[in-house]
Amino acid sequence: MEITQLQLDALREIGNIGSGHAATALSILLQRRIDMSVPEVWAVPFEEVSVIVGQLDLPQAVMYVKVEGEAPGKAVFFFSVESAEIVVQALLGTDVPLDLFNDEMAQSALQEVGNILVSSFLIALTQFSGIPLQPSVPALAIDMIGASLEAIFLEEGMLDDTVLFIDTQLSGIPKIEGQFIFLPDKGSLKKLLGAMGL
């Protein structure tokens, strides 16, 4: 499915609104001002996902939710282990290095942050399209990004041939960068854009 510049601009605006929701929720959670921006939004062919993601053998903190509703799909938020550690330290109010691979409290905190980030974008998509989207409970993996994405791709359901990438930057804690990916099921993206009059 070809995405026009007008549609991309609208999706960037949705990304900005979603990041605003996320920044507000994280500011309350972390008890400090958090700003979040969306510098870039891309629509890429499914087969180019691995090229955009880059180093597939790099460990990342990956939050994954199944998106249910009238335009189902899969939503993934991921950022580097270093970024994840900074976020969790801020959340737990500690400077002590954390073992994200084994510390259950740290993983739980990260899951909560991931839930806020992914839900915020889905809420913005719902607001713009009028199509209700419900996220499942988030699953967390701290693993090589290539292995995590492969497991998600292999899950049941036919994915669309177009994937949305939304870059995000958090400030207020040392600069954190992450990526949000929406993998729509077959026909879901067309349905969402159509409902937005695009």
C-alpha positions in Angstrom: 0.0 0.0 0.0 1.4 3.4 -1.0 1.3 6.1 1.6 1.1 9.7 0.5 2.9 12.7 2.0 -0.4 14.0 3.3 -1.1 10.7 5.1 2.4 10.6 6.5 1.9 14.2 7.9 -1.3 13.1 9.5 0.4 10.1 11.1 3.3 12.3 12.3 0.6 14.5 14.0 -0.9 11.4 15.6 2.6 10.5 16.8 3.0 13.9 18.3 -0.3 13.7 20.1 0.5 10.2 21.3 3.9 11.4 22.6 2.2 14.2 24.4 -0.1 11.7 26.2 2.9 9.6 27.0 5.0 12.5 28.3 2.1 13.6 30.6 1.7 10.1 32.0 5.5 9.6 32.5 5.8 13.0 34.1 3.3 11.9 36.8 4.9 8.5 37.2 8.4 9.8 37.5 7.4 13.0 39.3 9.5 15.2 37.0 8.8 17.0 33.8 9.2 14.7 30.8 9.0 15.9 27.2 8.7 13.6 24.3 9.0 14.4 20.6 8.4 12.5 17.4 11.1 13.6 14.9 10.3 11.1 12.2 7.5 8.8 11.0 8.0 6.4 8.1 5.8 3.9 6.3 8.0 1.1 5.0 7.4 -2.1 3.2 7.3 -5.1 5.5 10.4 -6.7 4.0 12.5 -3.5 4.8 11.8 -3.6 8.6 15.1 -5.3 9.4 17.0 -2.7 7.4 15.4 0.2 9.3 15.9 -1.5 12.7 19.6 -1.9 11.9 21.8 -4.1 14.2 19.6 -7.1 14.6 22.1 -8.8 17.0 22.0 -5.9 19.4 20.2 -6.5 22.7 17.2 -4.2 23.2 14.3 -3.8 25.6 11.3 -4.8 23.5 7.7 -4.1 24.6 5.1 -5.9 22.6 1.3 -5.7 22.6 -1.4 -7.3 20.4 -3.8 -4.7 19.2 -7.4 -5.8 19.1 -10.5 -4.0 17.8 -11.7 -3.2 14.3 -8.2 -2.5 12.9 -6.1 -5.1 14.7 -2.3 -5.6 14.5 0.8 -5.7 16.6 2.5 -2.8 18.4 6.1 -2.9 19.4 8.2 -0.3 21.3 11.9 -0.8 21.7 15.0 1.0 23.0 18.5 0.2 23.9 19.3 -1.7 27.2 21.2 1.5 28.3 18.2 3.7 27.7 15.9 1.1 29.5 18.3 1.1 32.5 18.2 4.9 32.8 14.3 4.9 32.6 14.1 2.2 35.3 16.6 3.9 37.6 14.5 7.1 37.3 11.3 5.2 38.0 12.7 3.4 41.0 14.6 6.4 42.3 18.0 4.8 42.4 21.5 5.3 40.9 22.4 1.7 41.5 23.1 -0.2 38.2 20.3 -2.7 37.5 20.4 -6.1 35.9 17.4 -5.9 33.5 18.0 -9.4 32.4 17.2 -10.9 35.9 15.7 -8.2 38.1 12.0 -8.8 38.3 11.2 -5.4 39.8 13.2 -3.6 37.1 11.4 -5.6 34.4 8.0 -4.8 36.0 8.8 -1.1 36.0 9.9 -1.3 32.4 6.7 -3.1 31.4 4.7 -0.2 33.0 6.6 2.3 31.0 6.2 0.3 27.8 2.5 0.0 28.5 2.2 3.8 28.8 4.2 4.4 25.6 2.3 1.9 23.4 -1.1 2.8 24.9 -0.6 6.5 24.3 0.0 6.0 20.6 -3.0 3.7 20.3 -5.2 6.2 22.1 -4.1 8.9 19.6 -4.9 6.6 16.7 -8.3 5.8 18.1 -9.0 9.6 18.7 -8.2 10.4 15.1 -9.8 7.5 13.4 -12.8 6.9 15.7 -11.9 3.2 15.5 -11.4 1.7 19.0 -8.1 -0.1 19.5 -7.4 -2.1 22.6 -3.9 -3.2 23.6 -3.3 -6.6 25.3 -1.2 -6.8 28.4 2.3 -5.9 27.3 5.0 -8.6 27.0 8.6 -7.7 27.7 11.7 -9.2 26.2 15.3 -8.2 26.6 16.9 -9.9 23.8 18.5 -9.4 20.4 16.0 -7.2 18.5 16.2 -9.6 15.4 15.1 -12.6 17.5 12.3 -10.6 19.2 10.9 -9.3 15.9 11.1 -12.7 14.3 9.1 -14.2 17.1 6.5 -11.4 16.7 6.3 -11.8 12.9 5.8 -15.6 13.3 2.7 -15.1 15.5 -0.7 -16.0 13.9 -2.4 -13.5 11.6 -1.7 -12.0 8.2 0.3 -8.8 8.5 -0.1 -5.9 6.1 2.7 -5.2 3.6 3.2 -1.7 5.1 4.6 -1.0 8.6 4.6 2.2 10.5 7.7 3.4 12.2 7.6 6.3 14.7 10.8 7.6 16.2 10.6 9.0 19.7 12.9 11.1 21.9 12.4 11.5 25.6 14.0 14.4 27.5 13.8 15.3 31.1 15.9 12.3 32.0 19.2 11.8 30.0 18.1 11.8 26.4 16.3 8.6 25.5 15.6 7.5 22.0 13.3 4.6 21.1 11.2 3.4 18.2 7.5 2.5 18.0 6.4 0.1 15.3 2.8 -0.6 14.3 2.4 -3.8 12.3 -1.2 -3.6 11.0 -3.0 -6.8 10.1 -4.0 -7.1 6.5 -6.3 -4.2 5.6 -6.1 -2.4 9.0 -4.0 0.5 7.9 -6.3 1.2 4.9 -9.2 1.1 7.3 -7.6 3.5 9.7 -6.6 6.0 7.0 -10.0 5.7 5.4 -11.7 6.5 8.7 -9.5 9.6 9.0 -10.7 10.8 5.6 -7.3 10.1 4.1 
